[in-house]
Amino acid sequence: MSDGSGRRTSEISGKPGIEGNSGTTFSGSSKIIRSFLNFTLLNRAVQRFRTLAAQDFFLFLRSTFVFLWSNRRIRIIFLSTILIVILHSIVVESVGYYVRTHLLDLRGLKELSRNFVNQELGRAVTLGVVKYDFPNAVVFEDFRISSEEDFALNHTLLKTNKIQFRLGGLWKGQPYIRSIVVKDASINLDLKDQISGELISYVQKINIPEIRMMNTTIRISKGGEEVLNSLKGIDIIITKQSEGVVVKVSDSWFPFPYSRFIQGTFETKFNSEESKSIFRFQNVKAEKVRGLYSLFGKIALSSGKISGEYEILINGKKISVKGKNQFTNVSGKIQQELPLGMKIPDLKDADLVHEMDLQLDEIVEKQIHTFSKEENIFRLTYSLSPKKLSTWETHLDWKNIRELKSIFQLPGDLEILEGQVNLKGKWEESGNYNDWIKSTFSLSLLGFYWKDAFLDLRLDQATFNLLPGNGLDLNAKGALFREPVSTRIQGKTGWKKAIRGNGTFYYPLYSEWKWDLELDRIAIKDFLPIYHSVKNWVRTDIRTRQEKLIPEIRWTRTPFYKYLMESLSLIVHWKLKSFHIKDKDLGRVIVDGKIVPFFSRLDLKGFRSDQPYVEAFANFTFGQDNPYMDFRLKIVEMPWEEPVNGFCGSWIVPESVTSDTTIRIFGDDFLALYNSLNILHNVSFNRSRFQDKRSLPLNLREPFDFGYEHNLLPTLSYYRNIFWKNESADLTGYGSVENNRIRINANGKLNDTFISRKFKEESGECKLESIGDR
């Protein structure tokens, strides 16, 4: 319907109409009705207020006046209060006017403060409004000090909306600053800034009895890297005493047990470079002190909570730090650098106690870090001599290695980790480049057991000693994949010091070792997960480099070669009592050889019932830009009796296998090795029988001999000298591989008949292409 002004209106009713209908109810009508009712009530209240204002206001004043007139005491109190308020306002305004015009030059005071900061700190400063605050204070609003000489980069050292200077001696005409109160300030300090090293002298120099910084936010960085991340709600009180200055830091008035708090004191004497600081904190978020902790503890924390206390002594440029920290569910990265890009596992929800004792100055340095968890302890001592030569000492006594799973982020497929470890070691830089690190080291393992998807290793007892003169002796007995194993390594080892092309140093290992190893049994199937993992890693590396156009790194430039292989000399003597493929025992194996960078050779011999049946050797070099390997394996009548592929999906079971296999590769990266691959496999399956003939188009009597020469290249594969022979057959042939399908030509005598067959393999079956029998 129209309201007469051209606009249409709608009526919404929730009541029955005149005829008894319920009316039309629209969606959301209940909300509209409630809004309408609320509007009506509000309108009535407004109307009532207007009525009161017009009619009852004078009645209210009259009743109040009558009440005060009839109650003398209340009347006196009411009038006195009004009088006091009026007099206070008059006094405040009068005193303020007098101070501004006769006692204080606020404009000059503002300029004096700006010049003081500019001259003493060498920093830009901005000041907002300066005003007098009754009875004896001056307030600066919008107070900012820059980290630079100007505000071009918008880096502020101190920022606050309000800073109050409380004055003394104002009415005597000799005003001085009695105290300063800064509220809601933000401090941003860079430890590489010159001002950070001069804070103590500034604190001593300022002639102000007390400075209070309430509800302060503190951020500390070092060259752009975060050290302290926005600690909020900190109260800092700087008090000047007769002998020196005391600074108190706190974020709570009453620190209760199990609550979060930070407390600390800093003390320094006048005309002295010495200072002492003591800090206590509880349940502080680890990420807040991530950078600060990494300076001393070499750990970048990411989550969890820390409680502890520190004592810091500073004397000039000498610093002494003693502290004890309790980790609660702490996670983070250990930043200690290791060779080859190796990393210590990350901390994960660790509950530890970390004690540190640091002595630092410009000439020498000493750090002692002790980590403990219940009865387990690890201590690392690092020192730096005046000649800048380092020394490391370690002590580890871990009663139960299983506890490491609750500290470190270990591989997710690790099923079992058990044992006890004891370690004592010392590494000392000698200054001699050819024998840079002198080592003494003793490691003992008892009941060690590691089991994951790739390795099942148990060491009942193992010792590893580095003796004076760099002598090495390692002994271990245990089980590999649940089979007994014992090993011993003897020789000499040490670290040299070398220079990279960019001028930085690295420390390659040099070694002259003799390795004796004795195994009871090895089964190929136990090592298949490792093989597949390495194969996938190699394929991924090749694909990633091709997709991202990452240049290949020469083998002799890789960290693995530079650190471990460049100065390696290793003599091996390995004995294997039983070698298994599937469930078949192939006898015992002996491996002897010498591994050196520029010419290495390994010789392998296999025996079955003391009769030699396999012989192999490997010649290889890895100390040049284009490493080369030549591997050859000869097998004579090795008992087999396992199914092998006989072309076209057929399976044959030979009594024995005779083969001569040569593998040659060269190159300095994975892709080059693959492109140079050349495999020549000459094999004969003796006295074979069909397990599944499928559609092989050769009617062979059993048993028969079957063999071929297979030449495998990266882009080409072919067969030659294929043969099937027995009393009734003398067949030869050749073949090629196209699109992973084998095409074979075979001819010769079969059952007193000369035959000729051409067939190819498709989907595991043979498809006959031509027949030329005579």
C-alpha positions in Angstrom: 0.0 0.0 0.0 1.1 3.6 -0.5 1.7 6.1 2.3 0.7 8.9 0.2 4.2 10.2 -0.6 5.0 7.7 -3.3 6.6 5.2 -1.1 5.2 1.7 -0.6 4.7 0.2 2.9 4.0 -3.3 4.1 2.2 -4.4 7.1 3.5 -7.5 9.0 1.1 -9.0 11.5 1.4 -12.0 13.7 -2.2 -11.7 15.0 -5.4 -13.1 13.4 -7.2 -10.9 11.1 -10.8 -9.7 11.5 -12.0 -12.8 9.7 -10.0 -15.1 12.0 -7.1 -15.6 9.6 -3.6 -15.8 11.1 -2.5 -13.2 8.8 0.5 -13.3 6.5 3.8 -14.1 8.3 7.0 -13.2 6.4 10.4 -14.7 7.0 12.2 -13.0 9.9 9.0 -11.3 11.1 9.8 -12.2 14.8 13.0 -10.2 14.6 11.2 -7.2 13.1 8.5 -7.3 15.8 11.1 -7.4 18.6 13.0 -4.5 17.0 9.7 -2.6 16.7 8.9 -3.2 20.4 12.3 -2.1 21.5 12.0 1.0 19.5 8.6 1.7 21.1 10.0 1.3 24.6 13.0 3.5 23.9 10.7 6.2 22.5 8.5 6.0 25.6 11.6 6.4 27.8 12.7 9.5 25.8 9.3 11.0 26.1 9.3 10.3 29.9 12.7 12.0 30.3 11.5 15.0 28.4 8.5 15.1 30.7 10.7 14.8 33.8 13.0 17.5 32.5 10.1 19.8 32.0 8.0 19.1 35.1 9.9 17.1 37.7 13.5 18.6 37.5 12.6 21.6 39.7 10.8 19.2 42.1 14.0 17.2 42.3 16.1 20.3 43.1 13.5 21.4 45.6 13.5 18.1 47.4 17.3 18.0 47.5 17.4 21.5 48.9 14.9 20.6 51.6 16.9 17.5 52.5 20.2 19.4 52.8 18.4 22.2 54.8 16.9 19.8 57.3 20.3 17.8 57.7 22.9 20.3 58.9 25.9 17.9 59.0 25.3 16.7 55.4 24.8 20.3 54.3 28.1 21.4 55.7 29.9 18.4 54.1 28.3 19.0 50.7 29.1 22.7 50.7 32.7 22.1 51.9 33.3 19.6 49.1 32.1 22.0 46.5 34.3 24.7 48.1 37.4 22.5 48.2 37.0 21.5 44.5 36.6 25.1 43.5 39.6 26.2 45.5 41.8 23.2 44.2 41.0 24.2 40.6 41.8 27.8 41.4 45.1 26.8 43.0 46.1 24.4 40.3 45.5 26.9 37.5 47.1 29.8 39.5 50.2 27.7 40.4 50.5 26.5 36.8 50.3 30.0 35.4 52.9 31.2 37.9 55.3 28.4 37.2 55.0 28.7 33.4 55.5 32.5 33.6 58.1 32.9 36.4 59.8 29.6 37.3 60.1 27.4 34.2 60.8 28.2 30.6 59.0 25.1 29.1 60.1 26.0 25.6 63.7 26.4 26.7 63.5 23.2 28.7 62.3 21.3 25.6 65.2 22.7 23.5 67.7 21.9 26.3 66.5 18.2 26.5 66.8 17.9 22.7 70.3 19.2 22.7 71.3 17.0 25.6 70.2 13.8 23.8 71.9 15.0 20.5 75.2 15.7 22.2 75.4 12.9 24.7 74.0 10.0 22.6 74.6 11.3 19.1 71.0 10.4 18.2 68.1 12.3 16.8 65.2 13.1 19.1 61.6 14.3 18.7 59.6 15.9 21.5 55.9 16.7 21.4 54.0 19.0 23.7 55.7 20.0 27.0 53.5 20.9 29.8 53.5 21.6 33.6 52.0 18.9 35.8 50.8 20.0 39.2 52.4 20.2 41.7 56.1 19.7 40.7 56.5 17.9 37.4 57.0 18.5 33.7 55.5 16.1 31.1 56.9 15.5 27.7 54.5 13.9 25.2 55.4 11.8 22.1 59.1 11.4 23.1 61.2 9.4 20.6 65.0 8.8 20.3 66.3 7.4 17.0 68.7 4.6 16.6 70.4 6.6 13.9 71.5 10.2 13.5 68.0 10.9 12.0 64.7 9.3 11.5 65.1 8.5 7.8 65.0 4.7 8.4 62.4 5.0 11.1 64.5 2.9 13.6 63.7 4.1 17.1 65.8 3.4 20.2 63.2 4.6 22.7 59.6 5.5 22.1 56.9 6.6 24.7 53.8 8.6 24.6 54.5 10.2 28.0 57.6 10.9 30.1 57.3 12.7 33.4 60.1 14.7 35.1 59.4 15.1 38.8 61.2 18.2 40.1 62.6 19.3 43.4 63.6 22.8 44.6 61.0 24.3 42.3 59.8 26.9 44.8 63.3 27.8 45.9 64.1 29.0 42.4 66.7 26.2 41.9 64.7 23.3 40.2 66.4 20.0 39.7 65.2 16.6 38.5 64.3 14.4 41.4 63.0 11.4 39.4 61.8 10.4 35.9 58.8 8.2 35.3 58.3 6.7 31.8 55.1 4.8 31.1 54.3 2.3 28.3 57.7 2.8 26.6 59.2 0.6 23.8 63.0 0.0 23.8 64.8 -1.3 20.7 68.5 -2.0 21.2 71.0 -3.4 18.7 74.0 -5.0 20.4 76.2 -4.0 17.4 75.3 -0.4 18.0 78.0 1.6 19.8 75.5 2.8 22.4 75.0 -0.8 23.7 78.6 -0.9 24.9 78.3 2.4 26.7 75.1 1.9 28.6 76.9 1.4 31.9 78.8 4.8 31.6 75.5 6.5 30.6 73.8 5.1 33.7 76.6 6.3 35.9 76.8 9.7 34.2 73.1 10.7 34.6 72.7 12.7 37.8 69.1 11.7 38.6 68.2 9.9 41.9 65.6 7.6 40.3 64.3 6.6 36.9 61.1 4.4 36.7 60.2 2.8 33.4 56.8 1.2 33.9 55.1 -1.4 31.6 58.0 -1.4 29.2 58.4 -3.5 26.0 62.0 -4.5 25.3 63.3 -5.7 22.0 67.0 -6.6 21.5 68.7 -7.6 18.2 72.2 -8.1 16.9 72.9 -7.0 13.4 69.3 -7.6 12.3 69.0 -11.0 14.0 66.5 -11.2 16.8 68.0 -11.7 20.4 65.0 -10.8 22.6 61.5 -10.8 21.2 59.2 -8.2 22.6 59.2 -8.9 26.4 56.2 -6.9 27.5 55.1 -5.6 30.9 58.6 -5.0 32.3 59.1 -2.5 35.1 62.7 -1.0 35.3 63.7 1.1 38.3 67.1 2.8 38.2 68.2 4.1 41.6 71.3 6.2 42.2 72.9 5.5 45.6 76.0 6.9 47.4 78.4 4.3 45.9 76.8 3.5 42.6 73.7 2.7 40.6 71.2 -0.1 41.2 68.8 -1.3 38.4 65.9 -3.5 39.3 63.8 -5.3 36.6 60.5 -7.1 37.2 57.3 -7.9 35.5 55.3 -8.8 38.7 54.9 -7.6 42.2 54.5 -11.0 43.9 56.1 -13.9 42.1 54.2 -17.0 43.1 55.4 -20.6 42.6 54.5 -22.1 39.2 53.6 -18.6 37.9 55.4 -16.7 35.2 57.8 -13.9 36.3 61.0 -12.2 35.5 63.1 -10.5 38.2 66.6 -9.1 38.1 69.1 -6.6 39.6 72.0 -4.8 38.1 74.6 -3.1 40.2 77.6 -0.9 39.3 79.9 1.5 41.2 80.9 5.0 40.2 84.1 5.3 38.2 84.3 1.6 37.7 83.9 -0.7 34.7 82.7 -3.5 37.0 79.0 -4.5 37.2 77.0 -7.4 38.5 73.7 -8.7 37.4 71.4 -11.4 38.8 68.3 -12.5 37.0 65.6 -15.0 37.9 62.8 -16.0 35.7 60.1 -18.7 35.6 57.9 -20.2 32.9 59.1 -17.7 30.3 58.1 -18.6 26.7 61.2 -20.0 24.9 60.5 -18.1 21.7 60.7 -14.8 23.6 64.4 -15.4 24.5 65.3 -17.4 21.3 68.0 -15.0 20.2 69.4 -14.3 23.7 69.8 -18.0 24.4 71.4 -18.7 21.1 74.2 -16.2 21.9 75.4 -18.2 24.9 73.8 -21.7 24.5 74.0 -22.2 20.7 70.4 -23.3 20.7 67.6 -21.5 18.7 64.5 -22.2 20.8 61.1 -22.3 19.1 58.6 -23.4 21.8 58.2 -24.5 25.4 59.0 -22.7 28.6 62.3 -22.0 30.5 62.9 -21.3 34.2 66.2 -20.4 35.7 68.6 -17.9 37.1 71.8 -16.1 35.9 74.7 -14.2 37.4 76.6 -12.0 35.0 79.8 -10.2 36.0 81.3 -7.5 33.7 84.7 -5.9 34.1 85.6 -3.8 31.1 85.5 -6.2 28.2 85.6 -9.3 30.4 82.3 -11.1 30.9 81.5 -14.0 33.2 78.2 -15.7 32.9 76.9 -18.5 35.3 73.4 -19.8 34.8 71.1 -22.7 35.3 68.0 -23.3 33.2 65.1 -25.8 33.4 63.6 -26.7 30.1 59.9 -27.7 30.0 58.7 -29.1 26.7 61.3 -27.1 24.8 61.8 -27.5 21.1 64.4 -25.9 18.9 67.4 -26.2 16.6 70.9 -26.8 17.8 73.2 -24.4 15.9 76.5 -26.1 16.4 78.2 -26.5 13.0 79.4 -30.0 12.0 81.4 -31.1 8.9 79.7 -32.5 5.8 76.6 -30.4 6.5 75.6 -32.9 9.2 73.2 -31.7 11.9 72.5 -32.6 15.5 68.8 -33.6 15.7 66.4 -30.9 16.7 65.1 -30.7 20.3 61.5 -31.9 20.6 59.5 -31.4 23.8 62.6 -31.8 25.9 62.7 -31.7 29.7 66.3 -30.9 30.5 68.5 -28.9 32.9 71.1 -26.7 31.2 73.9 -25.2 33.3 76.5 -22.8 31.8 79.7 -21.2 33.0 81.2 -18.8 30.5 84.3 -16.6 30.7 84.7 -14.3 27.8 87.1 -11.5 26.8 89.0 -10.2 23.8 92.0 -12.6 24.3 90.7 -15.9 25.8 87.4 -17.6 26.1 86.1 -20.6 28.0 82.6 -22.1 28.0 81.2 -25.0 30.0 77.8 -26.3 29.1 76.3 -29.1 31.2 73.0 -30.9 30.2 71.4 -33.3 32.5 68.2 -35.4 32.7 67.7 -37.4 35.9 70.9 -39.5 36.2 72.1 -38.8 32.6 74.7 -36.0 32.0 76.5 -34.4 29.1 79.2 -31.8 29.6 81.0 -29.8 26.8 83.9 -27.5 27.6 85.2 -25.1 25.0 88.2 -22.8 25.4 90.2 -20.4 23.2 93.8 -19.7 23.9 95.6 -16.3 23.4 96.9 -17.7 20.2 93.3 -18.3 19.0 93.7 -22.1 19.2 90.6 -24.0 20.3 90.2 -26.9 22.7 87.1 -29.1 23.2 86.5 -31.5 26.0 83.4 -33.7 26.3 82.1 -36.0 29.0 78.9 -38.1 28.4 77.4 -40.5 30.8 74.0 -41.6 29.6 72.6 -44.5 31.5 69.6 -45.1 29.2 69.9 -44.0 25.6 66.1 -44.5 25.3 65.7 -41.1 27.0 67.1 -39.5 23.8 63.8 -40.2 22.1 62.1 -37.8 24.5 64.7 -35.1 23.8 65.6 -35.1 20.1 63.5 -35.2 16.9 64.8 -38.7 15.9 63.6 -40.5 12.7 59.9 -41.4 12.8 60.5 -45.0 11.8 62.9 -45.6 14.7 61.4 -48.5 16.5 64.0 -49.4 19.2 66.8 -47.3 20.8 68.4 -48.8 23.9 71.7 -49.0 25.6 74.2 -47.2 27.8 77.0 -44.8 26.6 80.0 -43.3 28.3 82.3 -40.9 26.5 85.4 -38.9 27.4 87.3 -36.9 24.8 89.6 -34.0 24.2 90.4 -32.3 20.9 93.1 -29.6 20.8 94.3 -27.5 17.9 98.0 -27.8 17.6 98.9 -25.0 15.1 100.4 -27.6 12.7 98.5 -27.6 9.5 99.4 -31.2 8.7 98.3 -32.4 12.1 95.9 -29.7 13.2 93.9 -31.5 15.9 95.4 -33.6 18.6 92.8 -36.0 20.0 92.3 -38.3 22.9 89.0 -40.1 23.0 87.3 -43.0 24.7 83.8 -44.2 23.9 82.1 -47.2 25.4 78.7 -48.7 24.4 76.9 -51.4 26.4 73.7 -53.1 25.3 73.2 -50.7 22.4 70.3 -51.5 20.1 69.1 -49.5 17.0 66.3 -50.7 14.9 64.5 -48.9 12.2 63.2 -49.5 8.6 66.7 -49.8 7.2 69.0 -51.1 10.0 68.8 -53.6 12.8 72.1 -53.3 14.8 72.9 -54.6 18.2 76.2 -54.0 19.9 76.6 -56.0 23.1 79.9 -54.2 23.8 81.8 -51.7 21.8 84.9 -49.5 22.6 86.4 -46.8 20.5 89.7 -45.2 21.6 91.8 -42.5 20.1 95.2 -42.7 21.8 98.0 -40.1 22.2 99.8 -39.9 18.9 96.5 -40.2 17.0 96.4 -44.0 17.3 93.0 -45.5 16.7 91.5 -48.8 18.1 87.9 -49.8 17.7 86.4 -53.1 18.9 82.8 -54.1 18.6 80.7 -57.3 19.0 77.1 -57.7 18.5 74.5 -58.6 15.8 73.6 -57.2 12.4 70.1 -58.1 11.3 70.0 -60.5 14.2 73.2 -62.3 13.0 76.5 -62.3 15.0 79.1 -59.8 13.9 82.5 -58.7 15.2 84.8 -56.0 13.9 88.0 -54.2 14.7 89.6 -51.1 13.2 93.2 -50.2 14.0 95.5 -47.5 12.7 96.2 -43.8 12.8 93.8 -40.9 12.2 93.8 -37.1 12.6 92.7 -33.8 11.1 94.5 -31.5 8.8 93.8 -27.8 8.2 93.2 -26.7 4.6 92.0 -23.6 2.8 89.1 -23.5 0.4 89.1 -21.4 -2.8 87.2 -18.6 -1.1 89.8 -18.3 1.7 87.8 -20.1 4.4 89.2 -23.1 6.3 88.1 -26.7 6.5 89.4 -29.7 8.4 89.8 -32.9 6.3 90.3 -36.3 8.0 93.4 -38.3 7.2 93.4 -42.0 8.1 95.6 -45.1 7.8 93.3 -47.9 8.9 93.1 -51.6 8.8 89.6 -53.0 9.0 88.8 -56.6 10.1 85.2 -57.7 9.9 83.7 -61.1 10.5 80.0 -61.9 9.9 78.2 -65.1 10.4 75.5 -64.5 7.8 74.3 -62.0 5.3 71.0 -62.1 3.5 70.5 -59.8 0.4 66.9 -59.2 1.4 68.0 -57.4 4.6 69.8 -54.7 2.6 67.0 -54.2 -0.1 65.4 -51.2 1.8 68.8 -49.4 1.9 69.3 -50.1 -1.8 65.8 -48.8 -2.8 66.3 -45.7 -0.6 69.6 -44.9 -2.2 68.2 -45.5 -5.7 65.3 -43.2 -5.1 67.6 -40.6 -3.6 69.8 -40.7 -6.7 66.8 -40.5 -9.1 65.4 -37.5 -7.1 68.7 -35.7 -7.2 69.0 -36.2 -11.0 65.4 -35.1 -11.6 65.7 -32.0 -9.3 68.9 -30.8 -10.9 67.4 -31.2 -14.4 64.2 -29.5 -13.5 65.8 -26.6 -11.6 68.9 -26.4 -13.8 71.2 -26.8 -10.9 74.8 -27.3 -12.0 76.4 -30.5 -11.1 79.2 -30.5 -8.5 82.4 -32.4 -9.3 82.9 -35.4 -7.0 86.2 -34.1 -5.9 84.6 -30.8 -4.8 81.9 -32.3 -2.6 82.2 -32.0 1.2 82.0 -35.8 1.5 85.2 -36.3 -0.5 87.0 -33.3 0.9 86.3 -34.2 4.5 86.6 -38.0 4.5 88.0 -39.4 1.3 90.8 -37.2 0.1 93.4 -38.5 2.6 92.0 -42.0 3.1 94.1 -45.2 3.2 92.1 -48.3 4.2 93.1 -52.0 4.1 90.1 -54.3 4.4 89.9 -58.0 5.4 86.3 -59.2 5.6 85.1 -62.7 6.3 81.5 -63.9 5.7 80.7 -67.4 6.9 77.4 -67.6 5.0 76.0 -65.6 2.1 72.3 -66.0 1.4 70.1 -65.0 -1.6 66.5 -65.6 -0.5 66.8 -68.9 1.4 69.7 -70.3 -0.5 73.1 -70.5 1.2 75.9 -69.7 -1.3 78.8 -70.5 1.0 81.4 -68.3 2.6 83.0 -65.2 1.2 86.4 -63.4 1.8 87.1 -59.8 0.7 90.6 -58.4 0.7 91.8 -55.1 -0.7 93.1 -51.6 -0.3 91.2 -48.4 -0.8 93.2 -45.2 -1.7 92.0 -42.2 -3.8 94.0 -42.8 -7.0 94.0 -46.6 -7.3 91.9 -49.0 -5.2 91.4 -52.7 -5.6 89.1 -55.2 -3.9 89.3 -58.9 -4.4 86.5 -61.3 -3.5 86.5 -65.1 -3.4 83.6 -67.4 -2.6 83.8 -71.0 -1.4 81.3 -73.7 -1.1 82.5 -76.8 0.8 86.0 -75.3 0.6 85.7 -75.4 -3.2 86.1 -72.0 -5.0 83.1 -71.1 -7.2 83.1 -67.3 -7.4 85.8 -64.8 -8.0 85.5 -61.0 -8.4 87.6 -57.9 -8.4 87.0 -54.2 -8.5 89.5 -51.6 -9.7 88.4 -48.0 -9.1 89.8 -44.5 -8.6 88.0 -41.6 -6.9 90.7 -39.1 -6.4 90.3 -37.4 -9.8 87.8 -35.2 -11.5 86.5 -38.2 -13.6 86.3 -41.3 -11.3 86.4 -44.7 -12.9 85.3 -48.2 -11.8 85.8 -51.6 -13.4 84.0 -54.5 -11.7 84.2 -58.1 -12.8 82.4 -61.2 -11.4 83.1 -64.8 -12.4 80.9 -67.7 -11.2 81.5 -71.3 -12.1 78.8 -73.9 -11.5 77.2 -72.1 -8.6 74.2 -74.2 -7.3 71.1 -72.2 -7.8 67.7 -74.0 -8.2 65.8 -70.8 -8.1 63.4 -69.5 -10.8 64.8 -67.2 -13.4 63.3 -65.5 -16.4 63.6 -67.4 -19.7 62.1 -64.9 -22.2 58.5 -64.3 -23.0 57.2 -64.7 -19.5 58.6 -68.2 -19.1 60.3 -69.3 -15.9 63.1 -71.9 -15.7 64.8 -73.5 -12.8 68.5 -74.3 -13.4 70.6 -76.6 -11.3 73.6 -74.2 -11.4 74.7 -70.9 -12.9 77.9 -70.0 -14.7 78.5 -66.3 -15.5 81.1 -63.7 -16.4 79.9 -60.1 -15.7 81.7 -56.9 -16.3 80.5 -53.4 -15.2 82.3 -50.2 -16.3 81.3 -46.7 -15.3 83.0 -43.3 -15.1 81.9 -39.8 -14.3 81.9 -37.3 -11.4 78.1 -37.1 -10.8 75.1 -39.4 -10.9 73.9 -38.4 -14.4 77.4 -38.9 -15.8 77.7 -42.3 -14.2 74.4 -43.4 -15.6 75.2 -42.1 -19.1 78.6 -44.0 -19.1 77.1 -47.3 -17.8 78.3 -50.4 -19.7 77.3 -53.8 -18.5 78.3 -57.0 -20.3 76.6 -60.1 -18.8 77.6 -63.5 -20.1 75.5 -66.2 -18.3 74.6 -69.8 -18.6 71.8 -71.6 -16.8 72.8 -75.2 -16.6 70.5 -78.3 -16.7 67.4 -76.1 -16.6 63.7 -77.2 -16.3 60.6 -75.2 -17.0 58.6 -74.0 -14.1 56.2 -72.1 -16.4 56.7 -72.4 -20.2 54.0 -69.9 -21.1 54.0 -69.3 -24.9 57.7 -69.8 -25.7 57.6 -71.2 -29.3 60.4 -73.7 -28.7 59.4 -77.3 -27.9 62.5 -78.1 -25.7 63.0 -81.3 -23.9 64.2 -81.1 -20.3 66.8 -80.6 -19.0 68.5 -78.1 -21.2 71.2 -75.5 -21.0 70.2 -71.9 -21.7 72.4 -68.8 -21.9 73.2 -65.5 -23.6 75.4 -62.4 -23.7 73.5 -59.3 -22.7 75.0 -55.9 -23.3 73.3 -53.1 -21.4 73.9 -49.5 -22.3 72.0 -46.3 -21.1 70.0 -46.0 -24.4 70.6 -49.5 -26.0 70.2 -53.1 -24.9 70.8 -56.2 -27.0 71.4 -59.9 -26.7 73.8 -62.1 -28.7 75.0 -65.7 -28.6 71.7 -66.9 -27.2 71.6 -70.6 -27.0 69.4 -73.6 -26.0 71.2 -76.9 -25.9 70.6 -80.5 -24.9 70.7 -83.9 -26.6 67.9 -83.0 -29.0 68.5 -79.3 -29.4 71.2 -77.0 -30.7 69.7 -73.6 -31.1 71.4 -70.2 -31.4 70.1 -66.7 -31.8 70.3 -63.0 -31.1 67.9 -60.3 -29.9 67.3 -56.7 -29.3 65.2 -54.6 -26.9 62.9 -52.0 -28.4 60.5 -50.0 -26.1 61.3 -52.5 -23.3 60.2 -55.4 -25.5 62.5 -58.2 -26.5 62.6 -59.3 -30.2 64.5 -62.6 -30.8 65.7 -64.5 -33.9 66.4 -68.2 -33.2 67.5 -71.0 -35.5 69.2 -74.4 -35.4 68.5 -78.0 -34.9 65.6 -79.1 -32.8 64.5 -82.8 -32.7 66.4 -83.6 -35.9 64.7 -80.7 -37.7 66.2 -77.4 -38.7 63.9 -74.6 -37.5 63.9 -70.8 -37.7 61.7 -68.7 -35.4 61.2 -64.9 -35.1 59.2 -63.8 -32.1 58.8 -60.9 -29.7 57.6 -60.4 -26.2 54.4 -58.5 -25.5 52.7 -58.3 -22.1 54.7 -61.3 -20.8 53.7 -63.5 -23.7 55.4 -64.5 -27.0 54.0 -63.3 -30.3 55.3 -65.4 -33.2 56.2 -63.3 -36.2 57.6 -65.9 -38.7 58.5 -69.6 -39.1 61.1 -70.9 -41.4 61.4 -74.7 -40.7 62.9 -77.1 -43.1 
